[in-house]
């Protein structure tokens, strides 16, 4: 990790936003955008520009007055901060089409992220395999995650069943959850839930594509 990030105490609220910033910065990079100002970035990520500047200041002196921010440099800095150096063993609940795709892909671009067990409530699925991962009954979740040393969970179950799945995860002691159901769930204060809303992501992508395609013309 470079000198910029050593001994930096990043507030929890800022740390939660860094993955979002990095995702959009990579989209900018893919669109060959070299620099961006906080106001433009604010419109893109829907976070106030003052918050963005404050978040960036916790990391270091990243921008220049009148110039803005160098996109490739920000990608490098945030990638270094968010890089997972230790293996994170992951459990997945919900083995429908999305769940199967996630297990099959299994974070191939990051060898330190590893889905090691999968669960479902469908009796016809239990005991079958997705690649080398055996689908287990949700009733076995606690025992299995303890055995496998799981610290992160992913839920892909539909919104109407999401709270039940999240409750099972929380009861196991896991405090880091990625939830693919957009509706908010109730969790204790010490549990971190990240939501993935496919509709919102697609709408954002379309907005992004139209905005920056127009700039290129």
C-alpha positions as CSV (number, residue, x, y, z in Angstrom):
1,X,0.0,0.0,0.0
2,X,1.4,3.4,-0.9
3,X,2.5,6.1,1.6
4,X,-0.7,8.1,1.1
5,X,-2.8,5.5,2.9
6,X,-0.6,4.7,5.8
7,X,-1.9,5.8,9.2
8,X,-5.1,7.1,7.8
9,X,-8.1,6.7,10.1
10,X,-11.1,6.5,7.7
11,X,-14.5,7.0,9.3
12,X,-16.9,4.1,8.9
13,X,-19.4,6.2,6.9
14,X,-16.7,7.1,4.4
15,X,-15.4,3.5,4.2
16,X,-18.9,2.3,3.3
17,X,-19.0,4.8,0.4
18,X,-15.6,3.9,-1.0
19,X,-16.8,0.8,-3.0
20,X,-19.5,2.9,-4.6
21,X,-17.0,5.6,-5.6
22,X,-14.6,2.9,-7.0
23,X,-17.4,1.3,-9.0
24,X,-18.3,4.6,-10.7
25,X,-14.7,5.6,-11.2
26,X,-14.1,2.4,-13.1
27,X,-17.1,3.1,-15.2
28,X,-15.6,6.5,-15.9
29,X,-12.3,4.9,-16.8
30,X,-14.0,2.5,-19.1
31,X,-15.5,5.5,-20.8
32,X,-12.1,7.0,-21.2
33,X,-12.8,9.9,-18.8
34,X,-9.5,11.1,-17.4
35,X,-10.6,13.8,-14.9
36,X,-13.7,14.8,-13.1
37,X,-14.8,17.5,-10.7
38,X,-16.6,16.8,-7.5
39,X,-19.8,18.5,-8.8
40,X,-19.9,16.2,-11.8
41,X,-19.1,13.1,-9.7
42,X,-21.8,14.2,-7.3
43,X,-24.4,14.1,-10.1
44,X,-23.2,10.7,-11.1
45,X,-23.2,9.0,-7.7
46,X,-26.0,11.0,-6.1
47,X,-23.9,12.0,-3.1
48,X,-23.4,15.7,-2.2
49,X,-20.2,17.2,-3.6
50,X,-19.2,18.4,-0.1
51,X,-19.5,14.8,1.2
52,X,-17.4,13.5,-1.6
53,X,-14.6,16.1,-1.0
54,X,-14.7,15.3,2.7
55,X,-14.5,11.6,2.1
56,X,-11.6,12.0,-0.3
57,X,-9.8,14.2,2.2
58,X,-9.8,11.4,4.7
59,X,-7.8,9.4,2.2
60,X,-5.3,12.1,1.2
61,X,-4.7,15.1,-1.1
62,X,-6.4,13.6,-4.1
63,X,-7.5,16.6,-6.2
64,X,-6.2,19.9,-7.5
65,X,-7.9,23.2,-7.3
66,X,-9.5,24.1,-10.6
67,X,-8.5,20.7,-12.1
68,X,-10.6,18.3,-10.2
69,X,-9.6,14.6,-9.7
70,X,-7.5,12.4,-11.9
71,X,-9.7,9.3,-12.5
72,X,-6.9,6.7,-13.1
73,X,-5.2,7.8,-9.9
74,X,-8.3,7.6,-7.8
75,X,-9.0,4.1,-9.2
76,X,-5.5,3.1,-8.1
77,X,-5.8,4.6,-4.6
78,X,-9.3,3.2,-3.9
79,X,-8.4,-0.2,-5.3
80,X,-5.4,-0.4,-3.0
81,X,-7.5,0.6,0.0
82,X,-10.3,-1.9,-0.8
83,X,-8.0,-4.8,-1.8
84,X,-8.7,-7.9,0.3
85,X,-5.4,-9.3,1.4
86,X,-6.9,-12.2,3.4
87,X,-9.2,-14.9,2.2
88,X,-12.9,-14.1,2.9
89,X,-14.9,-17.2,3.0
90,X,-18.5,-16.6,1.9
91,X,-21.9,-18.4,2.3
92,X,-24.7,-17.9,-0.2
93,X,-28.4,-18.3,0.5
94,X,-30.7,-18.7,-2.5
95,X,-29.6,-21.0,-5.3
96,X,-31.9,-19.8,-8.1
97,X,-30.5,-18.5,-11.4
98,X,-28.7,-15.6,-9.8
99,X,-27.3,-17.6,-7.0
100,X,-26.0,-20.3,-9.3
101,X,-24.3,-17.7,-11.5
102,X,-22.6,-16.2,-8.5
103,X,-21.3,-19.6,-7.3
104,X,-20.1,-20.5,-10.8
105,X,-18.3,-17.3,-11.2
106,X,-17.1,-17.3,-7.6
107,X,-15.2,-14.0,-7.8
108,X,-12.6,-15.2,-10.3
109,X,-11.0,-11.8,-10.5
110,X,-10.2,-11.9,-6.8
111,X,-8.8,-15.2,-5.4
112,X,-9.2,-14.0,-1.8
113,X,-13.0,-14.0,-2.2
114,X,-14.4,-17.5,-2.1
115,X,-18.0,-18.9,-1.9
116,X,-17.4,-22.0,0.1
117,X,-21.0,-23.1,0.8
118,X,-24.5,-22.5,-0.6
119,X,-28.0,-23.0,0.9
120,X,-31.6,-23.2,-0.2
121,X,-35.1,-24.3,1.1
122,X,-36.1,-26.2,-2.1
123,X,-35.8,-30.0,-1.3
124,X,-35.1,-30.8,-4.9
125,X,-32.0,-28.6,-4.9
126,X,-30.6,-29.8,-1.6
127,X,-27.8,-32.3,-2.1
128,X,-27.1,-31.2,-5.7
129,X,-24.0,-29.4,-6.8
130,X,-23.0,-26.1,-8.4
131,X,-19.6,-26.9,-9.7
132,X,-17.9,-28.2,-6.5
133,X,-20.2,-26.5,-4.0
134,X,-23.0,-28.8,-2.5
135,X,-26.3,-27.0,-1.9
136,X,-27.3,-27.6,1.7
137,X,-30.5,-27.0,3.7
138,X,-30.9,-23.6,5.3
139,X,-31.4,-25.6,8.5
140,X,-27.7,-26.5,8.4
141,X,-26.5,-22.9,8.0
142,X,-25.2,-22.3,11.5
143,X,-23.3,-25.5,11.7
144,X,-21.9,-25.2,8.2
145,X,-20.6,-21.7,8.4
146,X,-18.9,-22.4,11.7
147,X,-17.2,-25.4,10.2
148,X,-16.1,-23.5,7.1
149,X,-15.0,-20.3,8.9
150,X,-17.5,-18.1,7.0
151,X,-17.4,-14.4,7.7
152,X,-19.5,-13.0,4.9
153,X,-22.9,-14.0,3.5
154,X,-24.8,-13.2,0.3
155,X,-28.6,-13.5,0.0
156,X,-30.2,-13.7,-3.4
157,X,-33.7,-14.7,-2.2
158,X,-36.7,-12.6,-3.3
159,X,-37.8,-9.6,-1.2
160,X,-40.7,-11.4,0.5
161,X,-38.4,-14.0,2.0
162,X,-35.3,-11.7,2.5
163,X,-35.9,-10.9,6.2
164,X,-36.1,-14.6,7.0
165,X,-32.8,-15.3,5.2
166,X,-31.1,-12.3,6.9
167,X,-32.3,-13.5,10.3
168,X,-30.7,-16.8,9.8
169,X,-27.5,-15.1,8.8
170,X,-27.5,-12.7,11.7
171,X,-28.3,-15.6,14.2
172,X,-25.1,-17.3,13.0
173,X,-23.0,-14.3,14.1
174,X,-22.1,-13.1,10.6
175,X,-22.0,-9.3,10.4
176,X,-21.2,-8.6,6.7
177,X,-24.1,-9.3,4.3
178,X,-24.7,-8.6,0.6
179,X,-28.4,-8.5,-0.1
180,X,-29.7,-8.8,-3.7
181,X,-33.3,-7.9,-2.5
182,X,-33.7,-4.1,-2.7
183,X,-36.2,-3.8,0.2
184,X,-34.5,-2.8,3.5
185,X,-34.3,-5.5,6.2
186,X,-34.0,-5.1,9.9
187,X,-30.7,-6.0,11.5
188,X,-28.8,-5.2,14.7
189,X,-26.6,-2.1,14.7
190,X,-23.4,-4.1,14.5
191,X,-24.5,-5.8,11.2
192,X,-23.5,-4.2,7.9
193,X,-25.9,-4.9,4.9
194,X,-25.1,-3.8,1.4
195,X,-28.0,-3.8,-1.0
196,X,-27.9,-4.6,-4.7
197,X,-30.9,-3.3,-6.7
198,X,-30.7,-4.5,-10.3
199,X,-33.3,-2.1,-11.5
200,X,-31.6,0.9,-10.0
201,X,-28.2,-0.3,-11.3
202,X,-29.6,-0.6,-14.8
203,X,-31.2,2.8,-14.7
204,X,-28.0,4.3,-13.4
205,X,-26.1,2.6,-16.2
206,X,-28.4,4.0,-18.8
207,X,-28.2,7.5,-17.4
208,X,-24.4,7.2,-17.2
209,X,-24.1,6.0,-20.8
210,X,-26.4,8.7,-22.2
211,X,-24.7,11.5,-20.2
212,X,-21.1,10.6,-21.2
213,X,-22.0,9.6,-24.7
214,X,-23.4,13.0,-25.3
215,X,-20.2,14.6,-24.0
216,X,-18.1,12.8,-26.6
217,X,-20.2,14.1,-29.5
